[in-house]
Amino acid sequence: MKCYCLFLIHSNTKLIQQSQKSFNEGSSSSFNCKYGHYMAVKTFLNLTKQPILFQILPIINYVCPSLKTKTNMQFNKINNITGWLVFIVASAVYTLTAEAGGSLWDCGEFVSSCFKLQIPHPPGAPLFVILGRIFIILFGDDPMSAAKAVNMMSAIASAFTILFLFWTITHFARRIINIKTTDTPNSYQVWSIMGAGVVGALAYTFSDSFWYSAVEGEVYALSSFFTAIVFWAILKWENHADEPGADRWIVFIFFMMGLSIGVHLLNLLTIPAIVMVYYFRKRESFNYELIRSWFIKIVSIGGGLAFIAALVGAAAEATDNVPMDGTIGGLMILATIVGVGLLFIIEKWKPAQKAYYGGVYIFFVIGCVITGAVQVGVIQYSIKLAGSFDRWMVNGAGMPFFSGFTLFFVLVAALLWYGLKLASKKAWPYLTLSIWCISFMFIGYSTYLTTMIRSSANPSVDMYNVDNPMSLVGYLGREQYGDFPLLYGQKFTAQPVDLKNTGMRYQKARDKYIEVGQDKKYVYNPEDKMLFPRVWDASDDQYHAYYYSAFLNIPKLKDGTYERAPNQVDNVKFFVGYQVYWMYFRYFMWNFSGKQNDIQGVYTGNVRDGNWITGISFVDNLIYGDQSQLPDSLKNNKANNKLFALPFILGILGFVYHRRKRGDDAFANLLMFFFTGFAIVLYLNQAGNQPRERDYAYVGSFYAFAVWIGLGVMAVISFLEKKMKPAVAASLATFICLLAVPALMAQQEWDDHDRSKKVLARDLARDYLESCAPNAILFTFGDNDTYPLWYAQEVEGIRPDIRVINYSLLGIDWYINEMRYKVNESAPIDVIWSAEQIEGGKRDYALYRPKPNIPEDRYYDLYDLMKNYVGSDDPINMEDRGNGEALSTFPVRKFSVPVDKAQVFANKTVNANDSVVAELRFELPKSSMMKNDMAVLNIIAANKWNRPIYFTNPQVDLGFDEFLRRDGLSHRLVPVQSSKVNTDWMMSKAMNVFAAGNANVKGVYFDEENRRHLNSIRTAYTELAIDLASKGRKDDAKKVLQKVDQLMDEENFPYGMVSRGNMHNRNTLMFLEACYMAEDKGLIEKVAASVGKDLQQQIRYYNSLTGKKAELMEDEKRIAEGYMEGMERMKSVYNPAIQIPGKLMAPRDSSK
């Protein structure tokens, strides 16, 4: 019998040659068999000098001849097995650290949508919702485990992302050592390849931003999975490109992209990199001259069309007859000239360079064009055309809804079928491939049909009411969020000079689509516009214009104008300093160099909050000041992660090594890195003062860099091979890199990514809801006081009798119309106006315009004013703004709401001993109202005290704040002036109902946003304790204070802690004052020691800063010093032996 074992041993070349010679000289003689065994043993002894993995495999194959395979198949086995082992590690990490329940931000909305197949915010995520529902069913379809199930979907998707990253790295690594897929890598090479894959994949596993998304029920983990699988798939195609049927991988990629549209659009940014891989693999078979000539023809035609568009657009702008911007046509011409010009420059190079770089350039453009075609053509305009078809069929031919929509896609299918027949007949393989790709992308994209189907059922969460094709157009286009300029647009100092129509809006009526008004767009003077506008947002509702002004040192004058307009230098300064450095590079370095803390970095000059660090003292001290002087609350912040820039350095080494060894592959990965990172920066055009950190948007870029971290291992091996034997170099480099990068990252970042015991979002939602009386109306204001409440109601069934109304969404007609229907156990709500009165842009704004015949010093009935004046279409009550637009007006700002005292006592709106006013009088503090302001007033007026009305935030800015009483975490509208706390009601809730998300369990990590909400809970207890102590109920006050102290472990949530604006310590000083008033000496000592230490350390730190650093932190220093003085004043005034004189610090809600 032949000794097959000889061929299954990875040994040096000489031994293999000897054993091969023995095998060939004799087939079954005992001598040959004995010699074969001898050589096998000798080879095994030689292998003991090799890595352990390769010591084991030959033994198995020798003892079990049935396991024999070719060596290349062994590599594939090793590659697959190692990949799945890495997958198991990643799965374990994410499973162990996944959040125990729903998370903050959008997670509550997504889990609610998954649980009942509902409709999340535009542009939706139907595939995510469907898969989430499947996971919920797999986990038992239990409301209590639904959030965990969706979190686990993210964890598993993230682990698969790591698996495909591993295989991507090993693909590039194998090509670096110049081995074709049919060649046999030796044992040292295999070890190098596996080491690169393991280190790179595990580095990304433990990276800050990706880990954050991997353990919560959001779309970004699943989106990363699709990014990973399509990039891996093009590499898989690359391996088999010359085999029959290889192009099925290309079709698979486009199918995956179609599916990914139903999760998130980030996946599309891989297209340029995929096209470049395709070009490099097929370059030898392309006719460059033919491609070049067609490229010039197409670009020239495009330039001609752009010229026509520019002329038409210019005429449109001059006459305002056509909704078109001539500037776009001009920019298209410029792009055409630049595109052809670059090609002609390349034509001047040497023939070899010309063919290579010319092809790279042309296919780069092709990749960008395909990306744009998918984004605009497939995603946007296919649905716009289908919607228009549906409108024509319904309105023009009297057909039922969806008839035109169906007809359009039947025609598309017929056109694709005809294209396939033609391509087959003409033998045009590239056309055939293109059509199949488009077809399967549409199949994947078809998940959006489920959005319209489910919206037709009117679920509780039905964002945008997408029950028809015309609504789907606006839903996918994110119309409710508005648009922003990218290539050419206004400066933030500009004032609009006109408002022009940009297209008719339609809504579904009973049996047809009806016009509901024109979409509008502001017009600006040409001198108020600039190319590539990065400082564009003039609105200040989120302090965007203020941020530009401060960043660029362009002060705002008393008359509301600015000292000067920004120039192009200012524009570039903001782009580089804020958008590129602060909103991308800082996040990049978080992941691969180190992170200072979890406090959101709002201002670029702030050396204390949310910066990237290295962990190398002299470097960090040089950039941010002496880090040893930081307060303990920052030094001990669990998000203070010191990576010593080792992942960054290894990644840079990997990039340089990759570029030197395999420039084509490096360029493809560079495109992946660029388009999923820097290109997103260009597209988002973010204004300053973002509500949260945005690092999750760039994880695709960090994924590409992780590839280079893996390849950096091979660079280290290459260096060490010059100093020692290859086997030792491979083992040593892998071991060192494994410890220095992924192991270090895991050790540093585990504590701030472990959410396995945290349930704050659910408890916060329950606290808000349980603060309300039965059948209440609760107005919310942001993501984190809305989406968790939706989750609590829709999934866990907590207080379904309460109607949660988001203030921001009330500015949209479809959301106001949803108030007219019963939701869960909540009855319909009267909003005064009919659907026709608010449809489209009607009553988006109302202006204060006094009337001579109406006295301004009187209070007017709110219901009558809103129904008969603001809601009137009488031209007398409207203001003509030109261009066919008329705005509603209101003649007074003093309103009244009558109070039926018997009713409010009977339904317990007020307490028995309350002094009830005859009518609720208030004055609007502004001269205009938006639709959401008017909707809130309409609901209050029409309610007539029948249902309890609550607000999560006491600063409503509509004038009735003094009538808001704290009832737990929520604030109830009551006809009682200056009734601050509903004492007995809140005492019962605080002692028996409220929870704080396991903040009392040691070791649970709460980041800044979590801490803000914990402060809201603590502040509610504080105000209750102050109220109790003021009424002489000091024992009850002590119980309340001790209860909240027990709810929140000080290690998890210290009393003294650095925060933006020192709001944390401000709230703690209120708590300390409550302790003084309640005469709780134990808590006084505990709290005073903690906050006093932190304030002293803050002041010491600020004093250690010099120059610009000290100047930028001057406000924070001043606040800390003021609070220290307040503590001393509090200590001197409050003495348990004397009568308590009153409060030194007025209570204030910490959530503002």
LINLINFEN-V872362 format. One line per field, one symbol per residue. phi: phi as a letter, one per 40 degrees, with the letter a starting at -180 (. if undefined). psi: psi as a letter, one per 40 degrees, with the letter a starting at -180 (. if undefined). burial: + if it has 9 or more other C-alpha atoms within 8 Angstrom, else -. Layout:
BEGIN
phi->???
psi->???
burial->???
END
This chain:
BEGIN
phi->.cccdccbbcbccccccccccccccacbcccccccccccccccdccccccdcdcccdccdcccbdcccacccccdcccccccdcccdcccccccccbcccacbcgccccccdcccbfbbccdcgaccdccccccccccchfbdcbcccccccccccccccdcdccdcccccccccccgbccccbccccccccccccccccccccdccdcccdccbacbccccccdcdccccccccccdcbdcccgccccccddcccccccdcbacddcccddcccccccccbdcccccccccccccccccccccccccccccccccccbgcbcabccccccccdccccccdcccccccccdccccccccdcccccdccccdcccccccccccccccccdcccccccbgccdgccccddccccccccccccccccccfbcccdccccccdcccccccdcdccccccccfcccbcgfcbacccccccccfcccgbacbcaacccccbcbabbcbicbbbcbcbacbcbhccbacbbcdccbacfcbbbcccbcbgccccddcccfbcccccgcbdaccbcccdccccccbccccbbcccdcdcbbibcabccccbccccbbgccbbgcdccccccbgccccccdccccdcccbbbffcccccccdccccccccadccccccccdccccbcccdcccfcccgccacbcccbccccccccdccccccccccdccccbacdccccccccccccccbcccccccbcccbcbcbcbcdccccccccccbcdgcbbcbbadcbbccccddccbcgcfcccccbcdccccbccccccccbcbfbccdbcbgcccccbcgccfcbbbcbdbdcbcccccbdccccccbbcccccdccbbcbgfgbbbcbbcbbbbbbcbcdccccccgcbccccccccacbabccababcdccccccccccccfgcbcbbbcbcccgbhbdcbcbcbgccbccbcbcfccbcdcdccccccbbcbbggccccgccbcdcdcccccccccccccccccccccgcccccccccccccccbccccaccbacacgfccccccccccccccccfccccdcccccccccccccccccccccbgcccccbcccccccccccccccccccccadcbccchccbccacccc
psi->higeddeehgaidddddddddddddideidddddddddddddddddeeeiiddedddddddddgdeeiiiddddddddddddddddddddddddddeiidaiiabedddddddddefahaiifigdddddddddddddeefhdeedddddddddddddddddddddddddddddddefhieeihiidddddddddddddddddddeiddddddeeigieddddddddddddddddddddedeihededdddddddddddddeciedddeedddddddddddeddeihdddddddddddddddddddddddddddddddefdhgihddddddddddddddddddddddeiidddddddddddddddddddddddddddddcddddddddddddddddefiiiedddddddddddddddddddddddefgdddddddddddddddddededdddddddefidhgheggeiddddddddefdeeaiiiddhaiieeihieihiieiiiiihadeihihfiiiihihiideeiiifhegdheiedffddddddddefgihideeiidiiiadddddddddddddddecdddddddedihdaehhhdhdehedhfiiidehdddddddeiheeeiiddddehdeghhefeddddddddddddddddgdddddddddddddecdddddddfhiifieiifddeeddddddddddddeddddddddddediidddddddddddddddcdddddddeddeeheeehfddddddddddeeiiifihhhidideecdddddddddefhgeehhhhhddeeehdddddddeihhbehiihhediiddeeibehfdihihgihdehheeihihddddddecdeiehddeihheifehhiiiheiehiihihhddddddefdiideihhidihhihheieiiidddddddddddddfedihhiiehegdfeefdeehhhgbeihhhifhhfgdhgdddddddddediifffeehhehhhadddddddddddddddddddddddeegddddddddddddddhhdddgidhiiihefdddddddddddddddefgdddddddddddddddddddddddeiibdddddeddddddddddddddddddddhheeihheaidhhiihee.
burial->--+++++++++---++--++-++---+----++-+++-++--++-+++-++--++-++++++--+--+--++-++---+--+++-+++-++--++-++++++++++++++++++++++++-+-++++++++++-+++-+-++--++++++++++++++++++++++++++++++++--+-----+-++++++++++++++++++++++++++++++++++++++++++++++++++++--+----++-+++++++++++++++++++++++++++++++-+------+--++--++--++-+++-++++++++++++--+-++++++-++-++--++-++--+--++-----+++-++++++++-+++-++++++++++++++++++++++++++-----+++++++++---+--+--++--++---+--+++-+++++++++++-++--++++++--+-+++++++++++++++++++-----++-+++++++-+--++++-+++++---++--+++++-+++---+++--++++++----+++-++++-+-+-+-----+--++---+++++++++++++++++++++++++++++++++---++-+++++++----++--++++-+++-++--++++++++++++-++++++-+++--++++++++++++++++++++---+-+++-----++-+++++++++++++++++++++-++----++-+++-++--++++++++++-++-++++++-+++++++++++++++--+++++++-+-++++++++++++-+-++++++++--++++-+++-+++++--+-+++++----+++++-++++++-+-----+--+++++++++-++++----+++------++++++++++++++----++---++-----+++++++++----+++++++++++++++++-++++++++---++++-++++++++++++++--+-+++--++++++-++++++++---+++++-+++++++++++++++++++++--++-+++-+++++--+++--++++++++--+++++++++++++++++++--++--++-+++++++++++++-+++--++-+++-++-+++-++--+--+---++-------------++--
END
